């Protein structure tokens, strides 16, 4: 198969009836997100095709404030997310500004990395990894379930790196400075950094996305090598 990958993502907040606030068609940020998503589709179609499989494009949901999804209500506070129930990547366009101001991770490629990470969850869903991880999490303790979530998220980071590697070689999408932008974003949204910002200290056993160092390492390994074996986070002794 494309690899011996693993994992999946999404949100499961309680469903609510919330109207979706869609951005205008002229929104520059919306056009950028759509362009990046289209590029991930080109890349993953090629990777799947080489392995004898057909890639199914995810849908895109752009919103502001809140939007109903098949996984529940998506809200700004959640950041971008993937819902496997409707195979849709949801992007609140305010997150781009959060990257620049709150997380100090400006740049187009930082935003592209975040989108590619959510597409990585879609890839995990298509490969059946998400269902297997969810089943394992349901039988595990809270600490074990968190550890599985970390490995799943780190794999999505690695899959984002694979997109960057293949897209750049096929279409020269990277520019000077881009390579530094994605690790900056990964560092800014690592569990340790976020917990330190919110409570002043980190609680490793509660991590669900991985440390900043782990996220940077997984992304850069795949981005520099294009080797899918770098994404086998579930077999690795240290994720």
N, C-alpha and C positions, 0 to 999 in steps of 0.2 A: 504494500500500500504506500501511499505517499510517504510513509515513515513509520514510526512506531510511536506516534505522538500521544497526546493525552490532554483532556480537560474541557471546560466549557464555562459559560457565565450567564449573566442575566440578573434580573431583579425580581423579587416576589413580594412587593408591598401589598397591603390590603387594597383590593379594587375599590375605586371610587368613581363617581361620575364627575369628570372634569373636562371642560371644553378645551380643545387643542388650540393654541395660539400659533398659527403658522406665519413664518416670515414672508415678506413680500417677495415676488419673483425677482425683483431688482436687487435684492440683498447681496452684496459682494461676498460676504462670508458664506452665505448659502451656496453661491456658485462655486466657491473654493472647495467646500465640503463635498459637493457633488462631483467635482473634478477629481478629487483624491479617491473617492469611492470608486469611480469609473476606472481609475488606474489600478486599484487593488483587484478589480474584477478581471482586467486584462492579465494581470500577473498570475492570479490563482487559476484562471482558466487554463493557462499554459502549463502550470505545474501539475494540475489534475490530469490534463490531457496526456502529458508525458508518462503518467502512471496508469493510463487506461481508464480514467474516470472522468465524469462530466461534472463540472463545477456549477452549482446553482447560485446565482447572484442573490445577495441579501437585498432586502428593501431598505429604504432610507426614510427615517422620520425626523424632520426638522421642526423644532418647536421653541417656544420661549415660555418660561414660568412652569407650565405643567401640561401634560398630555395623557390621555387614556391609552393603555397598551394592553396586549394580551397577557402580560405579566403583572398587570396592576397599573397604578398611576405613576408615571415618570415625572420627576420634579427636578428643578434646577439644582437643588442641594445634592442630588445623586451624581451629578456630572454625566458624561456620556455613558451609555450602557447598551448591551445587546439583549434582546428578548428572544429566546429560542422558540417560544410558542408561536410567534408570527414571523420569525426569521428576519427581524428588522433591527437595524442599527439606529439608535435614537441619539440625536445630537441637539443639545440645547445650545443655541448659538451664543449665549452669554458665556459659555465655558472658555471660548477663545480669549475673552477679556480677563477671565479669572487666571488663565495661564500667564498672561502678560503682567498682571498687577499683583494678584494674591500669591501666585506660585513663582513669580519672577522667572518665567520660562517663555520669553517671547519668540516669535519667528514662525513662519509658515510650516517649517518641517516639524516643529514641536507639535503643532496642531495635527499635522498629517500622521505623526506617530500615534497620537491618541486614537485617531480614526482607524488606523491600521491595526491597533491593538484590539478594538472592538470587532473588527472584521476577523481577527484571529479567533475570537470566540465563535464566530459563525463557522469557520473552518473546523473547529473542534466539534461543533454540533453536527456538521455534515459527516464527519468521520466516526460519529458515535461515541466520541470520547466524553462529551458532556453528560450523556445519559449514564455512562459507567461511573463517572465521578460522583454524580448526584446520588446514585444508588449506594455507593460506598460511603458517602457522607451521611446518609440516612441511618446507617448501621454503626456509625462511629461516635466516639465521645466528642464533646465540643472542641477540645484541643486537637483531636485527630482530624475532625472536620475542617477546622481552620487551616491545619497543615496541608490538607488536600486542596483547599481553595488557593493557598499560596502557590502550590505547584501548578495549578491550573492557570492562574494569572501570569506566572512567570513564563509559562509556555506561550500564552497569548503575546507577551512581550517579544519572545523569540520569533514567533510567526510574523510579527510586525517587522522584525529585522530581516526575515527572509524576503518579505515584500520589498523592502528598501534595496536589498542586494540585487534581486532580479529586475526590478523596475529600472534601476539605474543602468544596468548593463543593457537592457533592451531599449530604453528611451532617454537615457542621460537626464534623469529627473533631479539629481542632486546638484546643488550649487555650493560654492565656497561658503563654509560656515554651517551648512545644513547638518553635517555629521555631529557637530557639537550640540545642536539644538535638541535633538531627541533625547540623548542621555540627560540633558538638563531637565527636561520635562519628566523623565522617568525618576530622576532623583527627587524632584519636588513633590511627586505624588506617591512616594514610597510610604509604607505603613509607619515606619519609625519617624520619618520627618513630619508626617501629618499628626501623629500622636504627640510628638514633642511640641509642635506648634499649639495644639489644643489643650494639653494637660501638663506640659512641662517635662514629661518623661515618657519613655516607650515601654510597652508591655509586649514582649516578643510572642508569648503564647497566644495572644489575641490577634496577631497579624492575620490578614486574609489576602493581602496582595503581594507581600514580600517587602524586604527592605529596599532602600534606594540602591544600595550596592548590588543587590541581587538583580534588580530590574535592569540596571545599566549593563551588568555583565551578560545577561541572557540576550538582550537586544543587540549589543555590539558584537557578540560572537557570531550571531546569525548574519548580521549586516556585513561583517567583514569576510565571512567565509561562504555564505549561502548554503551551508551544510545542515540538512534537516536533522542530523543526529544531535546537533546542539540543542534541539528542542525536546529531547526526551527527558523532561524534568521529573517524571515519575519513577524512572529507574535510577536516576542519579542519586548518590548518597547524600550529597549536599545540593539542594535546589538552587 
